Amino acid sequence: MEITCLAAGFDGTHVMTGTWLDTIKALRGPDRQNLVDAYVFLERYCNDGSISGFDRTVPERYSPFTKKATFELPILELDRYRLIQIGEIPYLWARDTLLAGKLPMPIHPVSENDLISSHPALGGVSQFTIPVIPTSSGRTVMHTSGRETPHFIKLHYPYEIGRFGRELKLHKWLSGLENSRELRQHEVEFPRGLAYLDEHSGVYYEGEHPIGGFGAIFRDFRPRPPRNNSPLLVPTFSLYAERGRPSGYRPLLVDLLEVLTKGRARLDDFLQVLIRPVLECYRFLTLDLGLIPEAHSQNTLLECDLESCVVRVVFRDLGDIFKDYSIRCARRLHTSFCSYKCLDPRQDADIFQRRSFAFDFKLGYYLLEPMCRCFADATGVAVNNVIPAVRELSVSLWKDADDYFEDSAHWYCYPPERGVNRDSYERRSKPLFR
């Protein structure tokens, strides 16, 4: 049985010889590009899409599911004074010398015409293109060529992907950069299993009309805090994906678990190796730093060293982190953030709803429950035993923070509709994991 791997730099056909990991290992090795190939393979082709049912995405030629390895990303060359810059921008130029006084402004091909027509000053600006790899988010791309190490570029995309618009206006652009800065400042306090993809820099074009501006953010491929090893980066949605999995093969979750435990895939192994690190890292961020990550399966990855069997939980797409001022003030941490996605008890009435929404809906419904059902289906352990075991573990980790969720009998989610926001919470009974 064969599966074609179409990741960048890897377009051969590889024989599946017993497990997913055999194929993934074939993509790994001392060469760094092999690690990139393995990640892209999982990111693009082992992905069932969102379980929300809202699958609206970018056009096919820019989709992560296309058979085309890359597409050309337009880069505008703008005078420095016309852009806001934060951090050190990766070198993107297609030539050896960079034009004096210029900065690159990446734009998604789908939005290029609309952006230029909305900002007449951009008409006639010199530009070039670079090859980029589409990723599962649709509007974030990966750049692996040139003199820079691999990195991601998060783009302005003023159209719906899933059920939300993905524009990168000033408040959203600033949020990702300042949240990443905050994590950098607290790395020394991190538990051993916590990491993140650093959004280290960005450019923003304000134009003649600030409300119509747009930005781009540059994100590292290698997680922070940095380590000397070269592990495999696994998007959690690929653990239970059916798309790309040959008929008769087990989910990647079980194969990976057996590698990390040297041959075991018992319920306790599932709990301790895969579930506990996610819950512990989530708890640290929320209770110690007052930062609530959007920890669904799109934004949560596992960094797996297949030799040492060490796992770290990696969070990405940091702009959607909520800042919980109640926790931060109690911990004597600053609250100097832009106002986007902040929970301030002096003016926000939805603190407990948002805490539940983030844990019960985003982490629980979109990540923990699919992992539980996948493990149960693949191993024959009854799901009615798996979910209560995860709940018991979760309750034990939150036992000294009983008042965090306020209500242990109810939880909050969004209805399955477009255009929902913080006024749209639905209250439901019996949380699965607390």
KATA-V39876 format. One record per residue. N is the residue number from 0. RES is the residue in one letter. SS is DSSP state (~ for helix, > for strand, _ for the rest). D_FIRST is the distance of its C-alpha to the first C-alpha in Angstrom with 1 decimal. Layout:
<<N;RES;SS;D_FIRST> <N;RES;SS;D_FIRST>>
This chain:
<<0;M;_;0.0> <1;E;>;3.8> <2;I;>;7.1> <3;T;>;10.4> <4;C;_;13.2> <5;L;_;16.5> <6;A;_;19.0> <7;A;_;22.2> <8;G;_;22.2> <9;F;_;18.5> <10;D;_;16.8> <11;G;_;14.2> <12;T;>;10.5> <13;H;>;9.0> <14;V;>;6.2> <15;M;_;6.0> <16;T;_;8.1> <17;G;_;9.7> <18;T;_;11.3> <19;W;~;11.9> <20;L;~;14.7> <21;D;~;12.8> <22;T;~;11.6> <23;I;~;15.1> <24;K;~;16.8> <25;A;~;15.3> <26;L;~;17.2> <27;R;_;20.3> <28;G;_;23.0> <29;P;_;26.7> <30;D;_;26.5> <31;R;~;27.3> <32;Q;~;25.2> <33;N;~;22.0> <34;L;~;23.3> <35;V;~;23.9> <36;D;~;20.5> <37;A;~;18.9> <38;Y;~;21.5> <39;V;~;21.1> <40;F;~;17.3> <41;L;~;18.2> <42;E;~;21.4> <43;R;~;20.1> <44;Y;~;16.6> <45;C;_;16.6> <46;N;_;19.7> <47;D;_;20.8> <48;G;_;24.3> <49;S;_;27.5> <50;I;_;28.1> <51;S;_;31.6> <52;G;_;30.4> <53;F;_;32.1> <54;D;_;29.3> <55;R;_;31.6> <56;T;_;30.4> <57;V;_;31.0> <58;P;_;30.6> <59;E;~;27.1> <60;R;~;27.8> <61;Y;~;28.5> <62;S;_;25.9> <63;P;_;23.4> <64;F;_;20.7> <65;T;_;21.4> <66;K;_;19.2> <67;K;_;22.3> <68;A;_;22.5> <69;T;_;26.2> <70;F;>;29.3> <71;E;>;33.0> <72;L;>;35.2> <73;P;>;38.9> <74;I;>;41.3> <75;L;>;45.0> <76;E;>;47.5> <77;L;>;50.2> <78;D;>;53.4> <79;R;~;53.3> <80;Y;~;56.3> <81;R;~;54.3> <82;L;>;51.6> <83;I;>;51.6> <84;Q;>;49.6> <85;I;>;48.6> <86;G;_;47.1> <87;E;_;45.9> <88;I;_;43.8> <89;P;_;40.9> <90;Y;_;41.5> <91;L;_;39.8> <92;W;_;41.9> <93;A;_;40.3> <94;R;_;43.1> <95;D;_;44.6> <96;T;_;47.7> <97;L;_;48.1> <98;L;_;50.9> <99;A;_;53.8> <100;G;_;54.3> <101;K;>;50.9> <102;L;>;48.1> <103;P;>;44.6> <104;M;>;44.0> <105;P;>;40.4> <106;I;>;40.0> <107;H;_;37.1> <108;P;~;37.0> <109;V;~;37.2> <110;S;~;40.5> <111;E;~;42.0> <112;N;~;44.3> <113;D;~;45.5> <114;L;~;46.3> <115;I;~;48.2> <116;S;~;50.1> <117;S;~;51.0> <118;H;_;52.2> <119;P;~;54.2> <120;A;~;54.8> <121;L;~;51.1> <122;G;_;51.6> <123;G;_;51.7> <124;V;_;50.4> <125;S;_;48.5> <126;Q;>;44.8> <127;F;>;41.6> <128;T;>;37.9> <129;I;>;35.2> <130;P;>;31.4> <131;V;>;30.0> <132;I;>;26.7> <133;P;>;26.7> <134;T;_;26.1> <135;S;_;25.6> <136;S;_;29.4> <137;G;_;29.7> <138;R;_;33.0> <139;T;>;32.2> <140;V;>;30.6> <141;M;>;29.7> <142;H;>;31.4> <143;T;_;30.0> <144;S;_;31.9> <145;G;_;35.4> <146;R;_;37.6> <147;E;_;36.9> <148;T;_;34.3> <149;P;_;31.6> <150;H;>;33.1> <151;F;>;32.9> <152;I;>;35.3> <153;K;>;36.2> <154;L;>;37.7> <155;H;_;40.3> <156;Y;>;38.7> <157;P;>;41.5> <158;Y;>;39.3> <159;E;>;37.4> <160;I;>;33.9> <161;G;_;33.1> <162;R;_;36.7> <163;F;>;38.6> <164;G;>;40.0> <165;R;>;38.8> <166;E;_;41.9> <167;L;_;42.8> <168;K;_;46.6> <169;L;~;48.9> <170;H;~;48.8> <171;K;~;45.0> <172;W;~;44.9> <173;L;~;47.5> <174;S;~;45.8> <175;G;~;42.6> <176;L;~;44.6> <177;E;~;47.2> <178;N;~;44.8> <179;S;~;42.9> <180;R;~;46.2> <181;E;~;47.1> <182;L;~;44.0> <183;R;~;44.8> <184;Q;~;48.3> <185;H;_;47.1> <186;E;~;44.3> <187;V;~;46.5> <188;E;~;46.6> <189;F;_;42.9> <190;P;_;41.3> <191;R;_;39.0> <192;G;_;35.8> <193;L;>;36.8> <194;A;>;35.9> <195;Y;>;35.8> <196;L;_;35.0> <197;D;_;38.4> <198;E;>;39.7> <199;H;>;42.1> <200;S;>;43.6> <201;G;>;44.0> <202;V;>;46.1> <203;Y;>;47.8> <204;Y;>;49.7> <205;E;_;52.5> <206;G;_;54.0> <207;E;_;57.2> <208;H;_;56.1> <209;P;~;54.7> <210;I;~;53.1> <211;G;~;51.1> <212;G;_;49.8> <213;F;>;46.2> <214;G;>;44.4> <215;A;>;41.4> <216;I;>;40.3> <217;F;>;38.6> <218;R;>;36.4> <219;D;>;35.1> <220;F;_;31.5> <221;R;_;32.5> <222;P;_;33.8> <223;R;>;37.4> <224;P;_;39.1> <225;P;_;37.7> <226;R;_;36.2> <227;N;_;35.7> <228;N;_;32.2> <229;S;_;29.0> <230;P;_;26.9> <231;L;>;23.8> <232;L;>;24.9> <233;V;>;23.0> <234;P;>;24.1> <235;T;~;24.6> <236;F;~;23.1> <237;S;~;19.6> <238;L;~;20.1> <239;Y;_;19.8> <240;A;_;18.1> <241;E;_;15.8> <242;R;_;15.3> <243;G;_;12.2> <244;R;_;10.8> <245;P;_;7.6> <246;S;_;9.2> <247;G;_;10.2> <248;Y;_;10.2> <249;R;_;13.8> <250;P;_;15.8> <251;L;~;16.4> <252;L;~;19.9> <253;V;~;19.4> <254;D;~;17.3> <255;L;~;19.9> <256;L;~;22.7> <257;E;~;21.7> <258;V;~;21.7> <259;L;~;25.1> <260;T;_;26.6> <261;K;_;25.3> <262;G;_;23.4> <263;R;_;25.2> <264;A;_;24.4> <265;R;_;27.7> <266;L;~;29.7> <267;D;~;32.1> <268;D;~;29.5> <269;F;~;28.1> <270;L;~;31.7> <271;Q;~;32.9> <272;V;~;30.0> <273;L;~;28.7> <274;I;~;31.5> <275;R;~;34.7> <276;P;~;34.3> <277;V;~;33.7> <278;L;~;36.8> <279;E;~;38.9> <280;C;~;38.3> <281;Y;~;39.0> <282;R;~;42.1> <283;F;~;43.4> <284;L;~;43.1> <285;T;~;44.8> <286;L;~;47.5> <287;D;~;48.2> <288;L;_;47.9> <289;G;_;48.3> <290;L;>;45.2> <291;I;>;42.9> <292;P;_;39.4> <293;E;_;37.3> <294;A;_;34.6> <295;H;_;32.0> <296;S;_;28.3> <297;Q;_;28.6> <298;N;_;31.3> <299;T;>;30.2> <300;L;>;27.8> <301;L;>;27.2> <302;E;>;27.9> <303;C;>;26.0> <304;D;>;27.0> <305;L;_;24.2> <306;E;_;26.7> <307;S;_;29.8> <308;C;_;28.1> <309;V;>;30.6> <310;V;>;29.8> <311;R;>;31.9> <312;V;>;32.0> <313;V;>;32.2> <314;F;>;34.0> <315;R;_;33.9> <316;D;_;35.7> <317;L;~;39.0> <318;G;~;41.2> <319;D;~;40.8> <320;I;_;42.1> <321;F;>;45.2> <322;K;>;48.2> <323;D;>;50.0> <324;Y;~;53.6> <325;S;~;54.8> <326;I;~;52.6> <327;R;~;53.2> <328;C;~;57.0> <329;A;~;57.0> <330;R;_;55.2> <331;R;_;57.6> <332;L;_;54.9> <333;H;_;55.7> <334;T;_;55.1> <335;S;_;55.4> <336;F;_;52.4> <337;C;_;52.3> <338;S;_;52.8> <339;Y;_;49.2> <340;K;_;47.5> <341;C;>;50.3> <342;L;>;51.5> <343;D;_;55.2> <344;P;_;57.1> <345;R;_;60.2> <346;Q;_;58.7> <347;D;_;55.3> <348;A;_;55.4> <349;D;_;51.6> <350;I;~;51.0> <351;F;~;49.9> <352;Q;~;47.9> <353;R;~;46.0> <354;R;~;45.4> <355;S;~;44.0> <356;F;~;42.0> <357;A;~;40.4> <358;F;~;39.6> <359;D;~;39.1> <360;F;~;37.5> <361;K;~;35.7> <362;L;~;34.7> <363;G;~;34.7> <364;Y;~;33.3> <365;Y;~;30.9> <366;L;~;29.6> <367;L;~;30.7> <368;E;~;30.2> <369;P;~;26.6> <370;M;~;25.8> <371;C;~;27.7> <372;R;~;26.0> <373;C;~;22.5> <374;F;~;23.6> <375;A;~;25.3> <376;D;~;22.4> <377;A;~;19.9> <378;T;~;22.5> <379;G;_;24.6> <380;V;_;27.7> <381;A;_;29.9> <382;V;~;30.0> <383;N;~;33.8> <384;N;~;33.8> <385;V;~;31.6> <386;I;~;33.6> <387;P;~;37.0> <388;A;~;35.9> <389;V;~;35.1> <390;R;~;38.3> <391;E;~;40.3> <392;L;~;38.9> <393;S;~;39.8> <394;V;~;43.3> <395;S;~;44.0> <396;L;~;43.2> <397;W;_;45.5> <398;K;_;48.3> <399;D;_;50.7> <400;A;_;50.2> <401;D;_;51.0> <402;D;_;52.7> <403;Y;_;49.9> <404;F;_;48.5> <405;E;_;51.9> <406;D;_;50.6> <407;S;_;48.3> <408;A;_;48.2> <409;H;>;46.9> <410;W;>;44.4> <411;Y;>;44.0> <412;C;>;41.4> <413;Y;>;41.4> <414;P;_;41.3> <415;P;_;38.4> <416;E;_;40.4> <417;R;_;40.8> <418;G;_;43.7> <419;V;_;43.9> <420;N;_;45.7> <421;R;_;47.7> <422;D;_;49.9> <423;S;_;47.1> <424;Y;>;46.2> <425;E;>;45.6> <426;R;>;46.8> <427;R;>;44.8> <428;S;>;45.4> <429;K;_;43.6> <430;P;_;41.5> <431;L;_;38.3> <432;F;_;38.5> <433;R;_;42.2>>
